[in-house]
Amino acid sequence: MRLLVINLERSSDRRKWITDSFARQALVPEFVPAIDANAMTPGDIEAWNEASDGPPMMAAEIAVFKSHRECWRAAASGDDDYVGVFEDDVHLSGDAHLFLKDYSWIPDGADIVKIETFRNSVLCSRPPLQPVHGHHLLRLHSLHWGAAGYIISKSCAARLLELSKTRLYAADEFLFSPTFSIFRDLDLYQVSPALCIQDMQLEESNRAGNLQSVKGVRDDHHLMQQPQAPVRGWKKVRREIERPFRKLASSVDRKIKGKFNTVIAFEA
């Protein structure tokens, strides 16, 4: 399997670190030059935001999204049915090589298999599939932060490349948020326990040192959401009336479809 790793060309220290990390499991990364946010002009940022139907984004967020698009382009134009996509600050589990050397274990028709965990609570269900090397393949039904490790199909990469021409969002939201109709159309899986995790998600004693996410800043855009205006008047009354019915419908849906909340673990 091709393993694409997004890396700034000037970040030779991280390129060496990820090369050594993969080599310990006899894996060979293929580096995709990351878009450098520092090279973007105010005009570039304005042009991208004006062309998008998404919320305004900072240079760093635009750069990482464009970098993922380059990976989708490579996957869509290549010969492999599936390609792994990574950011250059990931730690692999000790058995990741069992999954990353070929894609015969991936269920037929899968569009994306998320192999990373951000350790936030996610809504999943368990399809009738046997565990693979001690890991479960779950269906993902809610937003799972992070886009530092996933496997994407050739056909899905081509589709995302086309859709992202006019949609500019944080990469993980674009891929793994139910906010977008694309999420509901994807055959999306989550490996549990995860096969990789970003450096910043590890305990301090287990981190690799001065690694940051590929865009050069910590990937905490999800902690900086714009505050929403308070709901008032009839809208607030209607929301309160509908609240118990929505909770009941959600509970029934979960029971019928076997959905459950969990935090995806990572075992080094």
Secondary structure, DSSP 8 states (H G I E B T S, - for coil): -EEEEEE-TT-HHHHHHHHHHHHTTT---EEEE---GGG--HHHHHHHHHH-SS----HHHHHHHHHHHHHHHHHHHSS-SEEEEEETTEEE-TTTHHHHS--TTS-TT-SEEE-B----EEEEE--S---BTTBEEEEE-S-----SEEEEEHHHHHHHHHHTTS----HHHHHH-TTSHHHHHS-EEEEESBSEEEGGGS-GGGS-SS---TTSS---GGGS--------HHHHHHHHHHHHHHHHHHHHHHHHHTEEEEE--B--
